[in-house]
Amino acid sequence: MEDCDALVSRGLMARRVGSELSGGDPVYHVTHAGKIISMLGVKPERPSKYKAWLRLSDAFPSDWKFGDWLKAGCPGWNETQP
């Protein structure tokens, strides 16, 4: 809680009085400024062919492995990109 209180004093978190759900403990949440600060320096995740394979794998023969999909030229890869 000390760390959260330090962030509250900097305006990066807000503190509310706890309820029965929190066992009476204070409840903290990140402010808009805290969200912006937390994202500085965070690089966007690169598209991953393996993640694409996981999303697409149900559409291919059940005996296909990730390597088989790569050898086939990654069918459907372009459709998984934003």
PDB file of N, CA, C and O in Angstrom, chain B, residues numbered from 101:
ATOM      1  N   MET B 101       0.815  -1.189   0.000  1.00  0.00           N
ATOM      2  CA  MET B 101       0.000   0.000   0.000  1.00  0.00           C
ATOM      3  C   MET B 101       0.864   1.261   0.000  1.00  0.00           C
ATOM      4  O   MET B 101       0.447   2.309  -0.494  1.00  0.00           O
ATOM      5  N   GLU B 102       2.060   1.150   0.554  1.00  0.00           N
ATOM      6  CA  GLU B 102       2.941   2.327   0.578  1.00  0.00           C
ATOM      7  C   GLU B 102       3.287   2.773  -0.836  1.00  0.00           C
ATOM      8  O   GLU B 102       3.309   3.968  -1.128  1.00  0.00           O
ATOM      9  N   ASP B 103       3.555   1.807  -1.712  1.00  0.00           N
ATOM     10  CA  ASP B 103       3.877   2.152  -3.103  1.00  0.00           C
ATOM     11  C   ASP B 103       2.688   2.822  -3.782  1.00  0.00           C
ATOM     12  O   ASP B 103       2.847   3.808  -4.503  1.00  0.00           O
ATOM     13  N   CYS B 104       1.505   2.283  -3.548  1.00  0.00           N
ATOM     14  CA  CYS B 104       0.305   2.870  -4.159  1.00  0.00           C
ATOM     15  C   CYS B 104       0.058   4.271  -3.621  1.00  0.00           C
ATOM     16  O   CYS B 104      -0.299   5.171  -4.381  1.00  0.00           O
ATOM     17  N   ASP B 105       0.244   4.468  -2.311  1.00  0.00           N
ATOM     18  CA  ASP B 105       0.067   5.800  -1.736  1.00  0.00           C
ATOM     19  C   ASP B 105       1.063   6.804  -2.312  1.00  0.00           C
ATOM     20  O   ASP B 105       0.730   7.973  -2.509  1.00  0.00           O
ATOM     21  N   ALA B 106       2.279   6.346  -2.579  1.00  0.00           N
ATOM     22  CA  ALA B 106       3.270   7.224  -3.200  1.00  0.00           C
ATOM     23  C   ALA B 106       2.810   7.635  -4.599  1.00  0.00           C
ATOM     24  O   ALA B 106       3.001   8.781  -5.006  1.00  0.00           O
ATOM     25  N   LEU B 107       2.207   6.705  -5.329  1.00  0.00           N
ATOM     26  CA  LEU B 107       1.693   7.032  -6.665  1.00  0.00           C
ATOM     27  C   LEU B 107       0.476   7.947  -6.574  1.00  0.00           C
ATOM     28  O   LEU B 107       0.267   8.785  -7.450  1.00  0.00           O
ATOM     29  N   VAL B 108      -0.330   7.795  -5.521  1.00  0.00           N
ATOM     30  CA  VAL B 108      -1.467   8.697  -5.307  1.00  0.00           C
ATOM     31  C   VAL B 108      -0.954  10.118  -5.117  1.00  0.00           C
ATOM     32  O   VAL B 108      -1.517  11.060  -5.674  1.00  0.00           O
ATOM     33  N   SER B 109       0.111  10.278  -4.336  1.00  0.00           N
ATOM     34  CA  SER B 109       0.641  11.624  -4.080  1.00  0.00           C
ATOM     35  C   SER B 109       1.192  12.270  -5.352  1.00  0.00           C
ATOM     36  O   SER B 109       1.297  13.494  -5.437  1.00  0.00           O
ATOM     37  N   ARG B 110       1.541  11.447  -6.333  1.00  0.00           N
ATOM     38  CA  ARG B 110       2.042  11.968  -7.613  1.00  0.00           C
ATOM     39  C   ARG B 110       0.934  12.114  -8.654  1.00  0.00           C
ATOM     40  O   ARG B 110       1.190  12.555  -9.774  1.00  0.00           O
ATOM     41  N   GLY B 111      -0.287  11.748  -8.291  1.00  0.00           N
ATOM     42  CA  GLY B 111      -1.407  11.867  -9.216  1.00  0.00           C
ATOM     43  C   GLY B 111      -1.509  10.738 -10.223  1.00  0.00           C
ATOM     44  O   GLY B 111      -2.263  10.832 -11.192  1.00  0.00           O
ATOM     45  N   LEU B 112      -0.752   9.666  -9.999  1.00  0.00           N
ATOM     46  CA  LEU B 112      -0.757   8.557 -10.951  1.00  0.00           C
ATOM     47  C   LEU B 112      -1.753   7.467 -10.575  1.00  0.00           C
ATOM     48  O   LEU B 112      -2.088   6.612 -11.395  1.00  0.00           O
ATOM     49  N   MET B 113      -2.224   7.501  -9.334  1.00  0.00           N
ATOM     50  CA  MET B 113      -3.259   6.579  -8.869  1.00  0.00           C
ATOM     51  C   MET B 113      -4.246   7.365  -8.027  1.00  0.00           C
ATOM     52  O   MET B 113      -3.941   8.458  -7.550  1.00  0.00           O
ATOM     53  N   ALA B 114      -5.427   6.804  -7.850  1.00  0.00           N
ATOM     54  CA  ALA B 114      -6.429   7.388  -6.965  1.00  0.00           C
ATOM     55  C   ALA B 114      -6.791   6.332  -5.923  1.00  0.00           C
ATOM     56  O   ALA B 114      -6.719   5.131  -6.183  1.00  0.00           O
ATOM     57  N   ARG B 115      -7.177   6.802  -4.752  1.00  0.00           N
ATOM     58  CA  ARG B 115      -7.512   5.900  -3.642  1.00  0.00           C
ATOM     59  C   ARG B 115      -8.941   6.162  -3.210  1.00  0.00           C
ATOM     60  O   ARG B 115      -9.360   7.305  -3.031  1.00  0.00           O
ATOM     61  N   ARG B 116      -9.686   5.059  -3.044  1.00  0.00           N
ATOM     62  CA  ARG B 116     -11.054   5.159  -2.540  1.00  0.00           C
ATOM     63  C   ARG B 116     -11.150   4.382  -1.238  1.00  0.00           C
ATOM     64  O   ARG B 116     -10.350   3.488  -0.960  1.00  0.00           O
ATOM     65  N   VAL B 117     -12.141   4.744  -0.458  1.00  0.00           N
ATOM     66  CA  VAL B 117     -12.399   4.015   0.777  1.00  0.00           C
ATOM     67  C   VAL B 117     -12.881   2.625   0.407  1.00  0.00           C
ATOM     68  O   VAL B 117     -13.678   2.459  -0.516  1.00  0.00           O
ATOM     69  N   GLY B 118     -12.396   1.630   1.129  1.00  0.00           N
ATOM     70  CA  GLY B 118     -12.757   0.246   0.836  1.00  0.00           C
ATOM     71  C   GLY B 118     -14.196  -0.066   1.200  1.00  0.00           C
ATOM     72  O   GLY B 118     -14.856   0.684   1.918  1.00  0.00           O
ATOM     73  N   SER B 119     -14.655  -1.174   0.694  1.00  0.00           N
ATOM     74  CA  SER B 119     -16.007  -1.648   0.964  1.00  0.00           C
ATOM     75  C   SER B 119     -15.926  -3.066   1.506  1.00  0.00           C
ATOM     76  O   SER B 119     -14.840  -3.575   1.783  1.00  0.00           O
ATOM     77  N   GLU B 120     -17.075  -3.694   1.655  1.00  0.00           N
ATOM     78  CA  GLU B 120     -17.092  -5.090   2.098  1.00  0.00           C
ATOM     79  C   GLU B 120     -16.353  -5.983   1.109  1.00  0.00           C
ATOM     80  O   GLU B 120     -15.697  -6.946   1.505  1.00  0.00           O
ATOM     81  N   LEU B 121     -16.460  -5.661  -0.177  1.00  0.00           N
ATOM     82  CA  LEU B 121     -15.799  -6.476  -1.197  1.00  0.00           C
ATOM     83  C   LEU B 121     -14.288  -6.476  -1.045  1.00  0.00           C
ATOM     84  O   LEU B 121     -13.634  -7.476  -1.340  1.00  0.00           O
ATOM     85  N   SER B 122     -13.730  -5.362  -0.588  1.00  0.00           N
ATOM     86  CA  SER B 122     -12.273  -5.282  -0.433  1.00  0.00           C
ATOM     87  C   SER B 122     -11.847  -5.605   0.996  1.00  0.00           C
ATOM     88  O   SER B 122     -10.680  -5.441   1.351  1.00  0.00           O
ATOM     89  N   GLY B 123     -12.777  -6.056   1.802  1.00  0.00           N
ATOM     90  CA  GLY B 123     -12.448  -6.354   3.187  1.00  0.00           C
ATOM     91  C   GLY B 123     -12.150  -5.109   3.999  1.00  0.00           C
ATOM     92  O   GLY B 123     -11.481  -5.182   5.030  1.00  0.00           O
ATOM     93  N   GLY B 124     -12.640  -3.971   3.545  1.00  0.00           N
ATOM     94  CA  GLY B 124     -12.400  -2.712   4.233  1.00  0.00           C
ATOM     95  C   GLY B 124     -11.096  -2.037   3.840  1.00  0.00           C
ATOM     96  O   GLY B 124     -10.840  -0.900   4.236  1.00  0.00           O
ATOM     97  N   ASP B 125     -10.264  -2.734   3.060  1.00  0.00           N
ATOM     98  CA  ASP B 125      -9.004  -2.141   2.606  1.00  0.00           C
ATOM     99  C   ASP B 125      -9.282  -1.083   1.548  1.00  0.00           C
ATOM    100  O   ASP B 125     -10.279  -1.175   0.833  1.00  0.00           O
ATOM    101  N   PRO B 126      -8.414  -0.079   1.439  1.00  0.00           N
ATOM    102  CA  PRO B 126      -8.617   0.927   0.394  1.00  0.00           C
ATOM    103  C   PRO B 126      -8.496   0.296  -0.994  1.00  0.00           C
ATOM    104  O   PRO B 126      -7.818  -0.714  -1.186  1.00  0.00           O
ATOM    105  N   VAL B 127      -9.165   0.915  -1.935  1.00  0.00           N
ATOM    106  CA  VAL B 127      -9.142   0.447  -3.325  1.00  0.00           C
ATOM    107  C   VAL B 127      -8.411   1.495  -4.153  1.00  0.00           C
ATOM    108  O   VAL B 127      -8.715   2.686  -4.074  1.00  0.00           O
ATOM    109  N   TYR B 128      -7.452   1.046  -4.942  1.00  0.00           N
ATOM    110  CA  TYR B 128      -6.649   1.940  -5.780  1.00  0.00           C
ATOM    111  C   TYR B 128      -6.977   1.698  -7.244  1.00  0.00           C
ATOM    112  O   TYR B 128      -7.280   0.574  -7.643  1.00  0.00           O
ATOM    113  N   HIS B 129      -6.917   2.751  -8.036  1.00  0.00           N
ATOM    114  CA  HIS B 129      -7.002   2.581  -9.488  1.00  0.00           C
ATOM    115  C   HIS B 129      -6.089   3.597 -10.159  1.00  0.00           C
ATOM    116  O   HIS B 129      -5.792   4.656  -9.607  1.00  0.00           O
ATOM    117  N   VAL B 130      -5.658   3.250 -11.348  1.00  0.00           N
ATOM    118  CA  VAL B 130      -4.730   4.085 -12.102  1.00  0.00           C
ATOM    119  C   VAL B 130      -5.492   5.243 -12.721  1.00  0.00           C
ATOM    120  O   VAL B 130      -6.575   5.054 -13.276  1.00  0.00           O
ATOM    121  N   THR B 131      -4.932   6.432 -12.628  1.00  0.00           N
ATOM    122  CA  THR B 131      -5.537   7.605 -13.250  1.00  0.00           C
ATOM    123  C   THR B 131      -5.144   7.660 -14.732  1.00  0.00           C
ATOM    124  O   THR B 131      -4.307   6.886 -15.196  1.00  0.00           O
ATOM    125  N   HIS B 132      -5.761   8.581 -15.451  1.00  0.00           N
ATOM    126  CA  HIS B 132      -5.416   8.754 -16.867  1.00  0.00           C
ATOM    127  C   HIS B 132      -3.933   9.080 -17.010  1.00  0.00           C
ATOM    128  O   HIS B 132      -3.249   8.534 -17.876  1.00  0.00           O
ATOM    129  N   ALA B 133      -3.439   9.981 -16.146  1.00  0.00           N
ATOM    130  CA  ALA B 133      -2.017  10.338 -16.196  1.00  0.00           C
ATOM    131  C   ALA B 133      -1.145   9.112 -15.904  1.00  0.00           C
ATOM    132  O   ALA B 133      -0.087   8.946 -16.510  1.00  0.00           O
ATOM    133  N   GLY B 134      -1.581   8.269 -14.991  1.00  0.00           N
ATOM    134  CA  GLY B 134      -0.836   7.055 -14.677  1.00  0.00           C
ATOM    135  C   GLY B 134      -0.778   6.103 -15.850  1.00  0.00           C
ATOM    136  O   GLY B 134       0.243   5.455 -16.083  1.00  0.00           O
ATOM    137  N   LYS B 135      -1.873   6.015 -16.592  1.00  0.00           N
ATOM    138  CA  LYS B 135      -1.890   5.150 -17.779  1.00  0.00           C
ATOM    139  C   LYS B 135      -0.906   5.653 -18.830  1.00  0.00           C
ATOM    140  O   LYS B 135      -0.177   4.871 -19.441  1.00  0.00           O
ATOM    141  N   ILE B 136      -0.896   6.962 -19.028  1.00  0.00           N
ATOM    142  CA  ILE B 136       0.018   7.538 -20.024  1.00  0.00           C
ATOM    143  C   ILE B 136       1.465   7.298 -19.611  1.00  0.00           C
ATOM    144  O   ILE B 136       2.280   6.869 -20.426  1.00  0.00           O
ATOM    145  N   ILE B 137       1.783   7.570 -18.361  1.00  0.00           N
ATOM    146  CA  ILE B 137       3.149   7.370 -17.867  1.00  0.00           C
ATOM    147  C   ILE B 137       3.546   5.903 -17.973  1.00  0.00           C
ATOM    148  O   ILE B 137       4.680   5.592 -18.338  1.00  0.00           O
ATOM    149  N   SER B 138       2.625   5.001 -17.657  1.00  0.00           N
ATOM    150  CA  SER B 138       2.965   3.574 -17.679  1.00  0.00           C
ATOM    151  C   SER B 138       3.260   3.074 -19.090  1.00  0.00           C
ATOM    152  O   SER B 138       3.955   2.072 -19.259  1.00  0.00           O
ATOM    153  N   MET B 139       2.743   3.759 -20.094  1.00  0.00           N
ATOM    154  CA  MET B 139       2.945   3.306 -21.470  1.00  0.00           C
ATOM    155  C   MET B 139       4.189   3.903 -22.123  1.00  0.00           C
ATOM    156  O   MET B 139       4.589   3.457 -23.198  1.00  0.00           O
ATOM    157  N   LEU B 140       4.801   4.889 -21.503  1.00  0.00           N
ATOM    158  CA  LEU B 140       6.016   5.473 -22.075  1.00  0.00           C
ATOM    159  C   LEU B 140       7.116   4.428 -22.081  1.00  0.00           C
ATOM    160  O   LEU B 140       7.353   3.757 -21.077  1.00  0.00           O
ATOM    161  N   GLY B 141       7.762   4.298 -23.178  1.00  0.00           N
ATOM    162  CA  GLY B 141       8.852   3.336 -23.280  1.00  0.00           C
ATOM    163  C   GLY B 141       8.404   1.916 -23.577  1.00  0.00           C
ATOM    164  O   GLY B 141       9.239   1.030 -23.758  1.00  0.00           O
ATOM    165  N   VAL B 142       7.104   1.688 -23.628  1.00  0.00           N
ATOM    166  CA  VAL B 142       6.608   0.349 -23.932  1.00  0.00           C
ATOM    167  C   VAL B 142       6.510   0.214 -25.445  1.00  0.00           C
ATOM    168  O   VAL B 142       5.803   0.978 -26.102  1.00  0.00           O
ATOM    169  N   LYS B 143       7.215  -0.751 -25.982  1.00  0.00           N
ATOM    170  CA  LYS B 143       7.182  -0.971 -27.418  1.00  0.00           C
ATOM    171  C   LYS B 143       5.965  -1.810 -27.775  1.00  0.00           C
ATOM    172  O   LYS B 143       5.652  -2.770 -27.071  1.00  0.00           O
ATOM    173  N   PRO B 144       5.275  -1.468 -28.854  1.00  0.00           N
ATOM    174  CA  PRO B 144       4.144  -2.290 -29.264  1.00  0.00           C
ATOM    175  C   PRO B 144       4.620  -3.695 -29.612  1.00  0.00           C
ATOM    176  O   PRO B 144       5.713  -3.885 -30.146  1.00  0.00           O
ATOM    177  N   GLU B 145       3.795  -4.650 -29.305  1.00  0.00           N
ATOM    178  CA  GLU B 145       4.155  -6.035 -29.572  1.00  0.00           C
ATOM    179  C   GLU B 145       4.189  -6.299 -31.075  1.00  0.00           C
ATOM    180  O   GLU B 145       3.268  -5.938 -31.809  1.00  0.00           O
ATOM    181  N   ARG B 146       5.273  -6.937 -31.513  1.00  0.00           N
ATOM    182  CA  ARG B 146       5.385  -7.283 -32.933  1.00  0.00           C
ATOM    183  C   ARG B 146       4.443  -8.436 -33.232  1.00  0.00           C
ATOM    184  O   ARG B 146       4.238  -9.314 -32.394  1.00  0.00           O
ATOM    185  N   PRO B 147       3.872  -8.430 -34.423  1.00  0.00           N
ATOM    186  CA  PRO B 147       3.033  -9.559 -34.800  1.00  0.00           C
ATOM    187  C   PRO B 147       3.852 -10.843 -34.743  1.00  0.00           C
ATOM    188  O   PRO B 147       4.999 -10.879 -35.189  1.00  0.00           O
ATOM    189  N   SER B 148       3.280 -11.849 -34.215  1.00  0.00           N
ATOM    190  CA  SER B 148       3.970 -13.116 -34.069  1.00  0.00           C
ATOM    191  C   SER B 148       3.317 -14.161 -34.958  1.00  0.00           C
ATOM    192  O   SER B 148       2.101 -14.348 -34.922  1.00  0.00           O
ATOM    193  N   LYS B 149       4.126 -14.836 -35.749  1.00  0.00           N
ATOM    194  CA  LYS B 149       3.573 -15.885 -36.601  1.00  0.00           C
ATOM    195  C   LYS B 149       3.029 -17.023 -35.747  1.00  0.00           C
ATOM    196  O   LYS B 149       2.035 -17.653 -36.109  1.00  0.00           O
ATOM    197  N   TYR B 150       3.676 -17.286 -34.615  1.00  0.00           N
ATOM    198  CA  TYR B 150       3.177 -18.360 -33.762  1.00  0.00           C
ATOM    199  C   TYR B 150       1.805 -18.006 -33.186  1.00  0.00           C
ATOM    200  O   TYR B 150       0.923 -18.862 -33.112  1.00  0.00           O
ATOM    201  N   LYS B 151       1.625 -16.742 -32.777  1.00  0.00           N
ATOM    202  CA  LYS B 151       0.314 -16.330 -32.274  1.00  0.00           C
ATOM    203  C   LYS B 151      -0.735 -16.417 -33.378  1.00  0.00           C
ATOM    204  O   LYS B 151      -1.876 -16.809 -33.131  1.00  0.00           O
ATOM    205  N   ALA B 152      -0.342 -16.050 -34.593  1.00  0.00           N
ATOM    206  CA  ALA B 152      -1.269 -16.176 -35.723  1.00  0.00           C
ATOM    207  C   ALA B 152      -1.623 -17.644 -35.930  1.00  0.00           C
ATOM    208  O   ALA B 152      -2.784 -17.977 -36.168  1.00  0.00           O
ATOM    209  N   TRP B 153      -0.626 -18.523 -35.839  1.00  0.00           N
ATOM    210  CA  TRP B 153      -0.871 -19.960 -35.989  1.00  0.00           C
ATOM    211  C   TRP B 153      -1.863 -20.447 -34.934  1.00  0.00           C
ATOM    212  O   TRP B 153      -2.755 -21.240 -35.235  1.00  0.00           O
ATOM    213  N   LEU B 154      -1.709 -19.980 -33.722  1.00  0.00           N
ATOM    214  CA  LEU B 154      -2.633 -20.400 -32.671  1.00  0.00           C
ATOM    215  C   LEU B 154      -4.063 -19.966 -32.975  1.00  0.00           C
ATOM    216  O   LEU B 154      -5.012 -20.700 -32.698  1.00  0.00           O
ATOM    217  N   ARG B 155      -4.215 -18.764 -33.551  1.00  0.00           N
ATOM    218  CA  ARG B 155      -5.562 -18.297 -33.894  1.00  0.00           C
ATOM    219  C   ARG B 155      -6.135 -19.043 -35.082  1.00  0.00           C
ATOM    220  O   ARG B 155      -7.348 -19.230 -35.171  1.00  0.00           O
ATOM    221  N   LEU B 156      -5.268 -19.475 -36.004  1.00  0.00           N
ATOM    222  CA  LEU B 156      -5.731 -20.092 -37.250  1.00  0.00           C
ATOM    223  C   LEU B 156      -5.720 -21.616 -37.233  1.00  0.00           C
ATOM    224  O   LEU B 156      -6.338 -22.235 -38.099  1.00  0.00           O
ATOM    225  N   SER B 157      -5.051 -22.225 -36.296  1.00  0.00           N
ATOM    226  CA  SER B 157      -4.748 -23.660 -36.363  1.00  0.00           C
ATOM    227  C   SER B 157      -5.979 -24.550 -36.484  1.00  0.00           C
ATOM    228  O   SER B 157      -5.889 -25.632 -37.064  1.00  0.00           O
ATOM    229  N   ASP B 158      -7.118 -24.131 -35.957  1.00  0.00           N
ATOM    230  CA  ASP B 158      -8.323 -24.955 -36.069  1.00  0.00           C
ATOM    231  C   ASP B 158      -8.804 -25.086 -37.507  1.00  0.00           C
ATOM    232  O   ASP B 158      -9.572 -25.996 -37.820  1.00  0.00           O
ATOM    233  N   ALA B 159      -8.362 -24.190 -38.385  1.00  0.00           N
ATOM    234  CA  ALA B 159      -8.818 -24.207 -39.774  1.00  0.00           C
ATOM    235  C   ALA B 159      -7.999 -25.137 -40.665  1.00  0.00           C
ATOM    236  O   ALA B 159      -8.327 -25.313 -41.839  1.00  0.00           O
ATOM    237  N   PHE B 160      -6.940 -25.732 -40.121  1.00  0.00           N
ATOM    238  CA  PHE B 160      -6.062 -26.584 -40.918  1.00  0.00           C
ATOM    239  C   PHE B 160      -6.173 -28.034 -40.470  1.00  0.00           C
ATOM    240  O   PHE B 160      -6.685 -28.316 -39.387  1.00  0.00           O
ATOM    241  N   PRO B 161      -5.692 -28.952 -41.303  1.00  0.00           N
ATOM    242  CA  PRO B 161      -5.772 -30.367 -40.926  1.00  0.00           C
ATOM    243  C   PRO B 161      -5.172 -30.591 -39.533  1.00  0.00           C
ATOM    244  O   PRO B 161      -4.175 -29.971 -39.162  1.00  0.00           O
ATOM    245  N   SER B 162      -5.796 -31.477 -38.786  1.00  0.00           N
ATOM    246  CA  SER B 162      -5.408 -31.672 -37.390  1.00  0.00           C
ATOM    247  C   SER B 162      -3.985 -32.200 -37.224  1.00  0.00           C
ATOM    248  O   SER B 162      -3.398 -32.048 -36.153  1.00  0.00           O
ATOM    249  N   ASP B 163      -3.422 -32.816 -38.261  1.00  0.00           N
ATOM    250  CA  ASP B 163      -2.064 -33.339 -38.135  1.00  0.00           C
ATOM    251  C   ASP B 163      -1.002 -32.282 -38.451  1.00  0.00           C
ATOM    252  O   ASP B 163       0.190 -32.556 -38.311  1.00  0.00           O
ATOM    253  N   TRP B 164      -1.414 -31.073 -38.877  1.00  0.00           N
ATOM    254  CA  TRP B 164      -0.461 -30.000 -39.165  1.00  0.00           C
ATOM    255  C   TRP B 164       0.137 -29.478 -37.879  1.00  0.00           C
ATOM    256  O   TRP B 164      -0.567 -29.283 -36.888  1.00  0.00           O
ATOM    257  N   LYS B 165       1.418 -29.258 -37.898  1.00  0.00           N
ATOM    258  CA  LYS B 165       2.135 -28.610 -36.802  1.00  0.00           C
ATOM    259  C   LYS B 165       2.505 -27.202 -37.260  1.00  0.00           C
ATOM    260  O   LYS B 165       2.321 -26.854 -38.427  1.00  0.00           O
ATOM    261  N   PHE B 166       3.021 -26.403 -36.345  1.00  0.00           N
ATOM    262  CA  PHE B 166       3.422 -25.042 -36.659  1.00  0.00           C
ATOM    263  C   PHE B 166       4.425 -25.022 -37.808  1.00  0.00           C
ATOM    264  O   PHE B 166       4.325 -24.175 -38.695  1.00  0.00           O
ATOM    265  N   GLY B 167       5.381 -25.933 -37.807  1.00  0.00           N
ATOM    266  CA  GLY B 167       6.385 -26.010 -38.873  1.00  0.00           C
ATOM    267  C   GLY B 167       5.773 -26.296 -40.228  1.00  0.00           C
ATOM    268  O   GLY B 167       6.223 -25.757 -41.239  1.00  0.00           O
ATOM    269  N   ASP B 168       4.741 -27.146 -40.263  1.00  0.00           N
ATOM    270  CA  ASP B 168       4.051 -27.442 -41.523  1.00  0.00           C
ATOM    271  C   ASP B 168       3.402 -26.180 -42.078  1.00  0.00           C
ATOM    272  O   ASP B 168       3.430 -25.931 -43.283  1.00  0.00           O
ATOM    273  N   TRP B 169       2.820 -25.390 -41.187  1.00  0.00           N
ATOM    274  CA  TRP B 169       2.170 -24.146 -41.600  1.00  0.00           C
ATOM    275  C   TRP B 169       3.203 -23.170 -42.159  1.00  0.00           C
ATOM    276  O   TRP B 169       2.950 -22.511 -43.167  1.00  0.00           O
ATOM    277  N   LEU B 170       4.378 -23.072 -41.502  1.00  0.00           N
ATOM    278  CA  LEU B 170       5.444 -22.203 -42.003  1.00  0.00           C
ATOM    279  C   LEU B 170       5.909 -22.645 -43.382  1.00  0.00           C
ATOM    280  O   LEU B 170       6.086 -21.819 -44.277  1.00  0.00           O
ATOM    281  N   LYS B 171       6.110 -23.966 -43.555  1.00  0.00           N
ATOM    282  CA  LYS B 171       6.565 -24.505 -44.841  1.00  0.00           C
ATOM    283  C   LYS B 171       5.546 -24.261 -45.946  1.00  0.00           C
ATOM    284  O   LYS B 171       5.916 -24.131 -47.112  1.00  0.00           O
ATOM    285  N   ALA B 172       4.272 -24.199 -45.590  1.00  0.00           N
ATOM    286  CA  ALA B 172       3.216 -23.976 -46.576  1.00  0.00           C
ATOM    287  C   ALA B 172       3.071 -22.502 -46.935  1.00  0.00           C
ATOM    288  O   ALA B 172       2.201 -22.141 -47.727  1.00  0.00           O
ATOM    289  N   GLY B 173       3.917 -21.647 -46.359  1.00  0.00           N
ATOM    290  CA  GLY B 173       3.860 -20.225 -46.700  1.00  0.00           C
ATOM    291  C   GLY B 173       2.936 -19.422 -45.803  1.00  0.00           C
ATOM    292  O   GLY B 173       2.538 -18.314 -46.163  1.00  0.00           O
ATOM    293  N   CYS B 174       2.590 -19.955 -44.652  1.00  0.00           N
ATOM    294  CA  CYS B 174       1.761 -19.249 -43.661  1.00  0.00           C
ATOM    295  C   CYS B 174       0.411 -18.814 -44.224  1.00  0.00           C
ATOM    296  O   CYS B 174       0.074 -17.631 -44.162  1.00  0.00           O
ATOM    297  N   PRO B 175      -0.370 -19.751 -44.772  1.00  0.00           N
ATOM    298  CA  PRO B 175      -1.669 -19.347 -45.303  1.00  0.00           C
ATOM    299  C   PRO B 175      -2.537 -18.704 -44.222  1.00  0.00           C
ATOM    300  O   PRO B 175      -2.642 -19.210 -43.105  1.00  0.00           O
ATOM    301  N   GLY B 176      -3.161 -17.571 -44.582  1.00  0.00           N
ATOM    302  CA  GLY B 176      -4.005 -16.839 -43.658  1.00  0.00           C
ATOM    303  C   GLY B 176      -3.269 -15.804 -42.830  1.00  0.00           C
ATOM    304  O   GLY B 176      -3.905 -15.052 -42.091  1.00  0.00           O
ATOM    305  N   TRP B 177      -1.932 -15.740 -42.930  1.00  0.00           N
ATOM    306  CA  TRP B 177      -1.137 -14.791 -42.148  1.00  0.00           C
ATOM    307  C   TRP B 177      -1.605 -13.356 -42.350  1.00  0.00           C
ATOM    308  O   TRP B 177      -1.777 -12.617 -41.381  1.00  0.00           O
ATOM    309  N   ASN B 178      -1.812 -12.957 -43.602  1.00  0.00           N
ATOM    310  CA  ASN B 178      -2.218 -11.565 -43.877  1.00  0.00           C
ATOM    311  C   ASN B 178      -3.563 -11.228 -43.268  1.00  0.00           C
ATOM    312  O   ASN B 178      -3.797 -10.084 -42.879  1.00  0.00           O
ATOM    313  N   GLU B 179      -4.443 -12.198 -43.180  1.00  0.00           N
ATOM    314  CA  GLU B 179      -5.766 -11.955 -42.613  1.00  0.00           C
ATOM    315  C   GLU B 179      -5.709 -11.742 -41.107  1.00  0.00           C
ATOM    316  O   GLU B 179      -6.651 -11.189 -40.539  1.00  0.00           O
ATOM    317  N   THR B 180      -4.646 -12.160 -40.448  1.00  0.00           N
ATOM    318  CA  THR B 180      -4.551 -12.003 -39.003  1.00  0.00           C
ATOM    319  C   THR B 180      -3.915 -10.692 -38.588  1.00  0.00           C
ATOM    320  O   THR B 180      -3.894 -10.363 -37.402  1.00  0.00           O
ATOM    321  N   GLN B 181      -3.395  -9.937 -39.550  1.00  0.00           N
ATOM    322  CA  GLN B 181      -2.721  -8.676 -39.241  1.00  0.00           C
ATOM    323  C   GLN B 181      -3.734  -7.550 -39.136  1.00  0.00           C
ATOM    324  O   GLN B 181      -4.711  -7.497 -39.883  1.00  0.00           O
ATOM    325  N   PRO B 182      -3.475  -6.633 -38.174  1.00  0.00           N
ATOM    326  CA  PRO B 182      -4.430  -5.512 -38.000  1.00  0.00           C
ATOM    327  C   PRO B 182      -4.454  -4.579 -39.177  1.00  0.00           C
ATOM    328  O   PRO B 182      -5.200  -3.600 -39.174  1.00  0.00           O
TER     329      PRO B 182
END
